[in-house]
Amino acid sequence: MKQFLTQFMKDKKYKAIITKIIKRKRNLYIAIVGFILFGNLSTLAAMHLFTAKDKPHYITESISRGGIEKVITATGTLNAVTTVKVGAQVTGTISRIFVDYNSPVKKGQLLAQIDPSTYEAQLEQARANHLSTRANISKCNAALLDSKRTRGRYKELWSQDLIARQELDTAETNYESCLAQLDAARAQAAQAMGQVKAAEANLRYTRIVSPIDGTIISKSIDVGQTVVSSFVTPNLFSIAENLDQMQIEANVDESDISLIAPGQNVDFTVDSYQDTIFHGKVSQVRIEPITVQNVVTYIVVIKVDNKEKKLRPGMTANVKFKIDRSDNALRIPNAALRFIPAGQDMAWKNSDSKPGVWILEGGKLQRIEVKTGLSDNQYTEMKSGELYDGQSVIVDVAKKKKVLELPSR
């Protein structure tokens, strides 16, 4: 404004007007001069406001030094290393249950009992059948012995021509028949013995026992419930072998799986202990792909110590795989690497130029190319470039404030 007034007084045209005001009627020309001044001043003010309004205001952040750690994030589920599902191998009604959720159990310990009365009766019947076949064997042995003596006598009588050859042949046939009957009786006895063993096994299966030492983590039966054993064994209990050692099965995206290897250290959190960071180690990277809605992931198994018993099966783990770290890196804000000034979006997006940031140099925008290294969620390491610690780089443009319009009267 001051510059405008100075220029105004130097202008000969305006100076002549002021001179006329002095020589002639002051009031009239003062009004005219005031009108001219007001018009020029208003135009200048409007131009100033228009220019200030259109000039962008940039938001900047400083380049700094510090640590950058490259991590890969994933989610997974905590499980016991070994979980055994215990089922029923026979059909029947649950008469007793000896354990509940969280019960510690030992190998061979009785977990539940199926009503054994039906299987006890089947066992008694099988044993009776077996005894019957044993008696049949004795009978066949006696018949064989008799037929053998008869055959011997008939041989001697035939040698003396006291009987016909036909009678000797009949004695020989009776002897061979008794031998066959004895073999059949022995086979029936073996079959009956097999039925006895099957009945004994079915009776044992009415006692549902633990196959391992562990802890009951699920139970799906109650007393009085009927379990039906068919082609698919019904699951009655789930037993976790050792909850001091657990594992996470994390789903890692195919773009990151090449960076994961057994032995890598892992940090993870669970929702129940959000302020606690747990640690683990990669034990296996499975090669089987899992595809869900065209997204391919791979399962990474992570071994975890759980001696404090804080972690439980089924918890969701938020996993961070530690890939690499730089402790004293020159860090560029990630927003600065993404920033492109208005009007140059397409030019820089379609170019093959190196990564870069924008700075203000003498009030003008200038782009500085950089070579980047490690990156995390907030910063990217600068390997080389004409930037220094503490230098301001542009990260965004300030949004214009809306002007509230007064309602017209």
C-alpha positions as CSV (number, residue, x, y, z in Angstrom):
1,M,0.0,0.0,0.0
2,K,2.8,2.4,0.9
3,Q,4.5,1.7,-2.5
4,F,1.2,2.5,-4.3
5,L,0.9,5.9,-2.5
6,T,4.5,6.8,-3.3
7,Q,3.9,6.0,-7.0
8,F,0.6,8.0,-6.9
9,M,2.3,11.2,-5.7
10,K,5.0,10.9,-8.4
11,D,2.4,10.7,-11.2
12,K,2.1,14.1,-13.0
13,K,-1.5,13.6,-13.8
14,Y,-2.5,13.1,-10.1
15,K,-0.1,15.9,-9.1
16,A,-1.9,18.4,-11.4
17,I,-5.2,17.4,-10.0
18,I,-4.0,18.1,-6.5
19,T,-2.7,21.5,-7.7
20,K,-6.1,22.4,-9.1
21,I,-7.7,21.5,-5.8
22,I,-5.5,24.0,-4.1
23,K,-6.3,26.8,-6.6
24,R,-10.0,26.2,-7.0
25,K,-12.9,25.0,-4.9
26,R,-11.4,22.8,-2.3
27,N,-14.5,20.7,-1.2
28,L,-15.5,19.6,-4.7
29,Y,-12.1,18.5,-5.8
30,I,-11.3,16.9,-2.4
31,A,-14.4,14.6,-3.0
32,I,-13.2,13.8,-6.6
33,V,-9.7,13.0,-5.4
34,G,-11.0,10.9,-2.6
35,F,-13.1,8.9,-5.1
36,I,-10.1,8.4,-7.3
37,L,-7.9,7.4,-4.4
38,F,-10.6,5.0,-3.0
39,G,-11.0,3.3,-6.4
40,N,-7.2,2.8,-6.9
41,L,-6.7,1.6,-3.3
42,S,-9.7,-0.8,-3.6
43,T,-8.3,-2.2,-6.8
44,L,-4.8,-2.7,-5.2
45,A,-6.3,-4.3,-2.1
46,A,-8.4,-6.7,-4.2
47,M,-5.4,-7.6,-6.3
48,H,-3.4,-8.2,-3.1
49,L,-6.1,-10.4,-1.6
50,F,-6.6,-12.4,-4.9
51,T,-2.9,-13.0,-5.1
52,A,-2.6,-14.1,-1.5
53,K,-5.6,-16.3,-1.9
54,D,-4.3,-18.2,-4.9
55,K,-0.7,-18.6,-3.5
56,P,-0.4,-22.2,-1.9
57,H,0.8,-22.6,1.6
58,Y,3.0,-25.7,2.1
59,I,3.2,-28.0,5.1
60,T,6.8,-29.1,5.8
61,E,8.6,-31.5,8.0
62,S,12.3,-31.7,8.9
63,I,14.7,-34.5,7.9
64,S,16.1,-36.2,11.0
65,R,18.4,-38.9,12.2
66,G,17.2,-42.0,14.0
67,G,16.5,-45.7,13.8
68,I,14.5,-47.3,11.0
69,E,13.5,-51.0,11.2
70,K,12.0,-52.8,8.2
71,V,9.2,-55.1,9.4
72,I,6.6,-57.2,7.8
73,T,3.2,-57.4,9.5
74,A,0.8,-60.2,9.6
75,T,-2.0,-61.7,11.7
76,G,-2.3,-65.3,13.0
77,T,-3.8,-67.6,15.5
78,L,-2.2,-69.0,18.7
79,N,-2.5,-72.7,19.1
80,A,-0.9,-75.5,21.2
81,V,2.0,-77.2,19.4
82,T,0.1,-80.5,19.7
83,T,-3.7,-80.7,20.0
84,V,-5.3,-84.2,20.1
85,K,-9.0,-84.7,19.5
86,V,-10.4,-87.6,21.4
87,G,-13.5,-89.4,20.0
88,A,-15.7,-92.4,20.6
89,Q,-15.1,-95.7,18.7
90,V,-18.4,-97.3,19.8
91,T,-22.0,-96.1,19.9
92,G,-23.7,-95.7,23.2
93,T,-25.0,-93.4,26.0
94,I,-22.5,-91.4,28.1
95,S,-23.1,-92.6,31.7
96,R,-20.3,-90.7,33.5
97,I,-17.8,-87.8,32.8
98,F,-14.7,-87.5,34.9
99,V,-13.1,-84.3,33.6
100,D,-14.1,-80.7,32.6
101,Y,-12.7,-77.7,30.8
102,N,-9.1,-76.9,31.8
103,S,-8.6,-80.2,33.6
104,P,-5.0,-81.5,33.6
105,V,-4.9,-85.1,32.5
106,K,-2.4,-87.9,32.2
107,K,-1.9,-90.5,29.5
108,G,-4.4,-93.4,30.1
109,Q,-6.6,-91.4,32.5
110,L,-10.3,-92.1,32.2
111,L,-12.2,-89.2,30.7
112,A,-15.7,-90.5,30.3
113,Q,-17.7,-93.8,30.4
114,I,-20.2,-95.1,27.8
115,D,-22.8,-97.4,29.3
116,P,-21.1,-100.8,29.0
117,S,-24.1,-103.1,29.6
118,T,-24.8,-103.8,25.8
119,Y,-21.1,-104.6,25.2
120,E,-20.8,-106.8,28.3
121,A,-23.7,-108.9,27.0
122,Q,-22.1,-109.1,23.5
123,L,-18.9,-110.3,25.1
124,E,-20.6,-113.0,27.1
125,Q,-22.4,-114.2,24.0
126,A,-19.1,-114.3,22.1
127,R,-17.4,-116.2,24.8
128,A,-20.3,-118.7,24.9
129,N,-20.0,-119.2,21.1
130,H,-16.3,-119.8,21.5
131,L,-16.9,-122.4,24.1
132,S,-19.4,-124.1,21.8
133,T,-16.8,-124.3,19.0
134,R,-14.3,-125.7,21.4
135,A,-16.7,-128.4,22.4
136,N,-17.3,-129.1,18.7
137,I,-13.6,-129.6,18.2
138,S,-13.6,-132.2,21.0
139,K,-16.5,-134.0,19.3
140,C,-14.7,-134.0,15.9
141,N,-11.6,-135.3,17.6
142,A,-13.6,-138.2,19.0
143,A,-15.2,-139.0,15.7
144,L,-11.9,-138.8,14.0
145,L,-10.4,-141.3,16.4
146,D,-13.3,-143.7,15.9
147,S,-13.1,-143.5,12.2
148,K,-9.3,-144.1,12.3
149,R,-9.8,-147.3,14.3
150,T,-12.5,-148.5,12.0
151,R,-10.3,-147.8,9.0
152,G,-7.5,-149.9,10.6
153,R,-9.7,-152.8,11.2
154,Y,-11.2,-152.7,7.7
155,K,-7.7,-152.7,6.2
156,E,-6.8,-155.9,8.1
157,L,-10.1,-157.6,7.2
158,W,-9.7,-156.7,3.5
159,S,-6.2,-158.1,3.5
160,Q,-7.7,-161.4,4.7
161,D,-10.4,-161.2,2.0
162,L,-13.0,-161.1,4.7
163,I,-14.7,-157.9,3.5
164,A,-15.3,-156.3,0.1
165,R,-13.2,-153.4,-1.2
166,Q,-16.2,-151.2,-1.0
167,E,-16.4,-151.4,2.8
168,L,-12.8,-150.4,3.1
169,D,-13.4,-147.5,0.8
170,T,-16.3,-146.4,3.0
171,A,-14.1,-146.5,6.1
172,E,-11.4,-144.5,4.3
173,T,-14.1,-141.8,3.3
174,N,-15.4,-141.6,6.9
175,Y,-11.9,-141.0,8.2
176,E,-11.2,-138.2,5.6
177,S,-14.6,-136.6,6.4
178,C,-13.8,-136.5,10.1
179,L,-10.5,-134.9,9.4
180,A,-12.3,-132.2,7.4
181,Q,-14.9,-131.7,10.1
182,L,-12.1,-131.2,12.7
183,D,-10.5,-128.5,10.5
184,A,-13.9,-126.8,10.1
185,A,-14.4,-126.9,13.9
186,R,-11.0,-125.4,14.5
187,A,-11.8,-122.6,12.0
188,Q,-15.1,-121.9,13.7
189,A,-13.3,-121.8,17.1
190,A,-10.8,-119.3,15.7
191,Q,-13.6,-117.2,14.3
192,A,-15.4,-117.3,17.6
193,M,-12.2,-116.3,19.4
194,G,-12.0,-113.3,17.1
195,Q,-15.5,-112.3,18.0
196,V,-14.5,-112.6,21.6
197,K,-11.6,-110.2,21.1
198,A,-13.7,-107.8,19.1
199,A,-16.3,-107.8,21.9
200,E,-13.6,-107.2,24.5
201,A,-12.2,-104.3,22.5
202,N,-15.7,-102.7,22.1
203,L,-16.1,-103.1,25.9
204,R,-12.7,-101.4,26.4
205,Y,-13.8,-98.6,24.0
206,T,-16.6,-97.7,26.4
207,R,-13.9,-96.3,28.6
208,I,-12.7,-93.1,26.9
209,V,-9.2,-92.4,28.0
210,S,-6.6,-89.7,27.3
211,P,-3.9,-90.7,24.8
212,I,-1.4,-88.0,26.0
213,D,-0.5,-85.9,29.0
214,G,-2.1,-82.4,28.6
215,T,-5.0,-80.1,29.4
216,I,-8.6,-80.4,28.4
217,I,-9.4,-77.3,26.2
218,S,-12.8,-78.4,24.8
219,K,-15.6,-80.8,25.8
220,S,-18.6,-81.5,23.6
221,I,-20.6,-84.1,25.5
222,D,-22.8,-84.3,28.6
223,V,-24.1,-87.2,30.7
224,G,-27.0,-88.9,29.1
225,Q,-26.0,-87.9,25.6
226,T,-25.8,-90.6,22.9
227,V,-22.8,-90.7,20.8
228,V,-22.9,-92.5,17.4
229,S,-19.8,-94.0,15.9
230,S,-19.9,-94.3,12.1
231,F,-17.4,-93.6,9.3
232,V,-16.5,-90.3,11.0
233,T,-15.5,-90.5,14.6
234,P,-17.3,-88.0,16.8
235,N,-15.0,-85.6,18.7
236,L,-15.7,-85.5,22.4
237,F,-12.6,-83.8,23.9
238,S,-9.7,-81.7,22.6
239,I,-6.5,-82.0,24.6
240,A,-3.5,-79.6,24.3
241,E,-0.4,-81.5,25.1
242,N,1.8,-78.7,26.5
243,L,0.6,-75.1,26.9
244,D,4.1,-74.0,28.1
245,Q,5.1,-74.1,24.4
246,M,2.7,-72.7,21.8
247,Q,2.8,-71.7,18.2
248,I,1.4,-69.0,15.9
249,E,0.2,-69.8,12.4
250,A,0.5,-66.5,10.6
251,N,-0.7,-65.7,7.1
252,V,2.0,-63.8,5.1
253,D,1.3,-62.2,1.8
254,E,3.0,-63.7,-1.3
255,S,4.8,-60.4,-1.9
256,D,6.6,-60.7,1.4
257,I,7.1,-64.4,1.9
258,S,10.5,-64.4,0.2
259,L,11.9,-62.3,3.1
260,I,10.8,-64.7,5.8
261,A,13.1,-67.6,6.9
262,P,13.4,-70.0,9.8
263,G,15.2,-68.5,12.7
264,Q,14.0,-65.0,12.3
265,N,13.0,-63.1,15.5
266,V,9.4,-62.1,15.8
267,D,7.5,-59.6,18.0
268,F,3.7,-59.9,18.5
269,T,0.9,-58.6,20.6
270,V,-2.5,-59.9,21.5
271,D,-5.7,-57.9,22.3
272,S,-5.8,-59.2,25.9
273,Y,-2.4,-57.7,26.7
274,Q,-2.1,-54.7,24.3
275,D,0.8,-53.1,26.3
276,T,2.9,-56.3,26.4
277,I,5.2,-57.3,23.5
278,F,5.7,-61.0,23.2
279,H,8.6,-62.7,21.4
280,G,8.9,-65.7,19.2
281,K,11.0,-67.3,16.5
282,V,10.1,-68.6,13.0
283,S,10.3,-72.4,12.9
284,Q,8.7,-73.2,9.5
285,V,7.7,-71.5,6.3
286,R,5.1,-73.7,4.6
287,I,5.1,-73.9,0.8
288,E,1.4,-74.7,0.4
289,P,-0.4,-71.7,-1.0
290,I,-3.7,-70.5,0.5
291,T,-5.9,-68.6,-1.9
292,V,-8.9,-66.5,-0.7
293,Q,-10.6,-64.2,-3.1
294,N,-7.6,-64.3,-5.4
295,V,-5.2,-63.2,-2.6
296,V,-2.4,-65.7,-2.1
297,T,-0.8,-66.2,1.3
298,Y,1.5,-68.7,3.0
299,I,1.5,-70.0,6.6
300,V,4.5,-69.2,8.7
301,V,4.8,-71.2,12.0
302,I,6.2,-69.3,14.9
303,K,7.3,-71.0,18.2
304,V,6.4,-69.1,21.4
305,D,7.3,-69.6,25.1
306,N,4.2,-69.5,27.3
307,K,5.6,-70.3,30.8
308,E,3.6,-67.5,32.4
309,K,0.4,-69.0,30.9
310,K,-0.8,-65.6,29.6
311,L,-1.4,-66.8,26.1
312,R,-4.3,-69.1,25.3
313,P,-5.3,-71.2,22.2
314,G,-7.4,-69.2,19.7
315,M,-6.0,-65.8,20.5
316,T,-5.3,-63.5,17.5
317,A,-1.7,-62.4,17.3
318,N,-0.6,-59.2,15.5
319,V,2.9,-60.2,14.2
320,K,5.9,-58.2,13.2
321,F,8.7,-60.0,11.4
322,K,12.0,-58.1,11.9
323,I,13.7,-58.0,8.5
324,D,16.5,-55.3,8.8
325,R,17.4,-52.3,10.9
326,S,19.5,-49.1,10.6
327,D,20.2,-47.3,13.9
328,N,21.5,-43.9,12.7
329,A,19.8,-43.3,9.4
330,L,19.0,-40.0,7.8
331,R,15.2,-40.2,7.7
332,I,12.8,-38.7,5.2
333,P,9.1,-38.5,6.1
334,N,7.2,-40.9,3.8
335,A,4.7,-38.2,3.1
336,A,7.4,-36.1,1.5
337,L,8.3,-38.9,-1.0
338,R,4.6,-39.1,-2.0
339,F,4.1,-35.4,-2.4
340,I,3.7,-34.0,-6.0
341,P,2.8,-30.3,-6.6
342,A,-0.5,-29.5,-8.2
343,G,-0.2,-29.4,-12.0
344,Q,2.7,-31.9,-12.2
345,D,0.9,-35.0,-11.1
346,M,0.8,-36.7,-14.4
347,A,4.3,-35.7,-15.4
348,W,6.0,-37.2,-12.4
349,K,3.7,-40.2,-12.1
350,N,4.4,-41.3,-15.7
351,S,8.1,-40.6,-15.5
352,D,10.9,-43.1,-14.7
353,S,12.8,-40.7,-12.4
354,K,14.3,-41.6,-9.1
355,P,12.5,-41.0,-5.8
356,G,12.6,-37.4,-4.7
357,V,11.3,-34.7,-2.5
358,W,10.3,-31.1,-3.0
359,I,11.7,-28.1,-1.1
360,L,11.3,-24.3,-1.3
361,E,14.4,-22.7,-2.5
362,G,14.2,-18.9,-2.7
363,G,10.4,-19.1,-2.7
364,K,10.4,-21.5,-5.6
365,L,9.7,-25.2,-5.7
366,Q,12.7,-27.4,-6.4
367,R,12.8,-31.2,-6.6
368,I,15.7,-33.1,-5.1
369,E,16.3,-36.7,-6.2
370,V,17.4,-39.2,-3.5
371,K,18.4,-42.8,-3.2
372,T,16.3,-44.6,-0.6
373,G,17.0,-47.6,1.7
374,L,15.0,-49.1,4.6
375,S,11.4,-47.9,5.2
376,D,8.8,-48.2,7.9
377,N,5.4,-46.8,8.4
378,Q,6.6,-43.3,9.0
379,Y,10.1,-42.8,7.6
380,T,12.4,-43.9,4.7
381,E,16.2,-44.0,4.9
382,M,18.1,-41.7,2.6
383,K,21.2,-43.4,1.2
384,S,22.3,-40.5,-0.9
385,G,21.0,-37.1,-2.0
386,E,21.6,-33.3,-1.5
387,L,19.7,-33.1,1.7
388,Y,20.9,-32.6,5.3
389,D,19.8,-33.2,8.8
390,G,17.2,-30.6,9.9
391,Q,16.3,-29.5,6.3
392,S,12.6,-28.9,5.7
393,V,10.8,-30.9,3.0
394,I,7.3,-30.4,1.7
395,V,4.8,-33.1,2.8
396,D,1.5,-31.5,1.8
397,V,-0.5,-28.3,0.9
398,A,-2.5,-26.5,3.6
399,K,-6.2,-26.7,2.9
400,K,-7.9,-23.4,2.2
401,K,-10.3,-22.2,4.9
402,K,-13.9,-21.6,3.7
403,V,-15.1,-18.0,4.0
404,L,-18.5,-17.7,5.7
405,E,-20.9,-15.6,3.8
406,L,-23.3,-13.3,5.7
407,P,-26.9,-13.9,4.9
408,S,-28.4,-11.2,2.7
409,R,-31.1,-9.0,4.2
